[in-house]
């Protein structure tokens, strides 16, 4: 059994279409067993308003696994240069492309036994595409929205370098998450938690499963 760096797989002389979701899910399991890969059977999305600590928590979460990667949403979205519009002004065209790129990277990492953590401002209503993709691969999805009280966000913001401060944007985004996210179990208030405590809750609590 071998994997080739192309869009198809070959098993005992038969060409297998990698786009066939059922066959691909079975093959992934065979590869992990054959290679002795210990893959966390879960993809993690860490979301929340700007300045809440998504990057710090995502990196700490990633380092808690033997093999892991962090997909930084800002970097993926900002790959577009000419013609780019702000996410809140997008009619869906660029966000659809964003998810195609994120899913492609996630697929590549998972095929190599690497646990994936996605870090970006993502609302509950935007999870459908990746949730459906992971379901066909029999991979769990955890979605955690980091939040804090307004004063905590202001205090954290004021402790940053001036160029890194988000000002009222963090508060506005916080309120938007509270309005749009119907499933309150996905919210994690971090006012009284340190980074390691936050990571431990994300990893161990089933309430973040989508």
N, C-alpha and C positions, 0 to 999 in steps of 0.2 A: 504493500500500500504506500502511495506517495502523493504528495501535494505539489502541484506545479504552479508557478506564479502567473497563471493565465486564468481565463474565466471558466474553464472546465476542469473537472477532476477525472482521473483514470483509475479504475479499480478492476484488477484482474483482466485488463485488456478492453474493458467496456467504458465508453465515454459517458460520463454522468454530468448532466446539466446542473451547474451550480445555482441556477435561478429556480430550480425546482425546490420549493421550500421544505417539503416533507423529506425528500432524499437528502438534502443538505443538512437538515437537523440530525438525521441519523448518522451521516458521515462525520459531522463534528464530534459526536459522542464517541465514535469509533477511534478517531484521531486522538482524542484526549486520553482514552484508555490505553491506546497503543503506545503513546509517547509518555505516559505516566504524568500527564499535565494536571496539576491541581488548579483548576479554574474556578473562581468564585462564580456561582451560577446566577449572577445578578449584575445589571448595569445600574449605576447610581447617577441620578441627576440632582445636583445641588443648586438650588435657585434662591431667589430673594432680592430685595432692593439693593441698589448700589451702596457700597460701604458697610454692608452688614457682616462681611467676613467670608463670602463665598470662596474666594481664592485660597485663603488660609485653610479653611476647613477641607476644601477639595484636595489640596496637596497632602494634608495630614491623613485624610481618608485613603488616598492612593498609596501612601507610604506604609499603610498598615497591611498591605498585601505583598506577597512575594514578587509578583509581576503585575504592573499596573501602568495605566496611562491616563492623563488628564486631558480632555478635549476642552479647550477654552473657547467658548462660543463667540466671544468678541473677535478673536483672531480669525475664525472661520467666516463670520459675517463680513468682516472688513477686508477679506481677500479681494472683494470687488472694489475696483477703483473708479473708473469712469462710469457714470450712470448710477452710482450708489445713492440710495435714499435712506433716511433714518428709519429704523424698524417700525416706529409708530406712524410713519407716513407710507409704509409699504402696502401695496394692495394685495399682497400675498405671494407675488412672484419671487421675490428674493428670499422670503422665509421658507418657501417650498424648496428652493435651491439649497438653502441653509440645511434643512433637514436631510435632503438627499446626500449632502456632503458629510454630515455628522453620522448618518447611518452607514455610509460607505466606510468611513474610518473605523466605526465601531465594529463592523463586520470583519475588517482586516485584523484588528487587534484581537478579537475573540477567536478568530481562526488560529491564532498563534498562542492561545492560552493566556492572554493578557486581560486583566480586569479593567473595565472602563468606568471612569468618572467624568461626567459632563457638567461643566460649570457655566451657567449663563442665566440671564433673566428670562425665565420660561414660566408661562402661566399654565394652569391646569388644562385649559382648552386647547393648548398646542401640543399635547402629548400623544394624540391619536396615532400619528404616523409611525413614530418610533415604537409605541406600545404594540401596534399590530405587527411590525417587523420582528420584534423580540418574541412575541407570542409564537410565531411560526418557527422560531429557533429554540423554543422551549427554554427561554432565558427570562428570569424575573426582572422586573423594573422597580426600583425604588426612587421615589420623588420626594425630596425634602425641601421645604421652603424655610429658609432661615429668617427669623424675624426678631425684633426687639422693640421695646417701648420707645416712643418718640424721643424722650430725653436721653435714653441710652445711645440711640443713633446719633443724636447731636453731640454727645460727649465723645463718642468714638471718632466722629468726623473732625471735631476740633483738635483732637490729639494727632491728626495726620499732618503731613507737610501741606502747606497751602495749596500747592499745585494738584494735590491728590484729593482735596475736599470736594464733596458732592453737594453740600448745602441742602436746600429744600428738595432737591430731586429725590433724595433718599426717602424723605417723609412722604412725598407724593406717590412714589412707587410702593411704599409700604401700604398706604391706604388703598392703592389699586389692587394689591394682592389680597387684602382683606375683603374687597368687594367682589373680585372675580373668582377667587378660589372657594368653591362651595364645600369641598372636602377638607374640613378643619383638621382632621387627623394628620394631614401632610405638613401642617405648620409646626415649627419648632422654635420656641422663644429661647434665645440664648443669653438673656440679661445676666443670669446667675450661673452660666456654664462656661467652663474653659474649653479650649479647642479639643482636647482629648476626650472630655466628657461628651461633647457634641458628637464627635466621630463615633464613640461607643454607642450612643443612642441610635444613630443612623444605621449602624451595622446590625444592631441586635433587635430593634423594635419592628414588628411586622406592620405597624400602622402606616408605614411609608410605602408599602407595596401598592402598586397601581393595578 
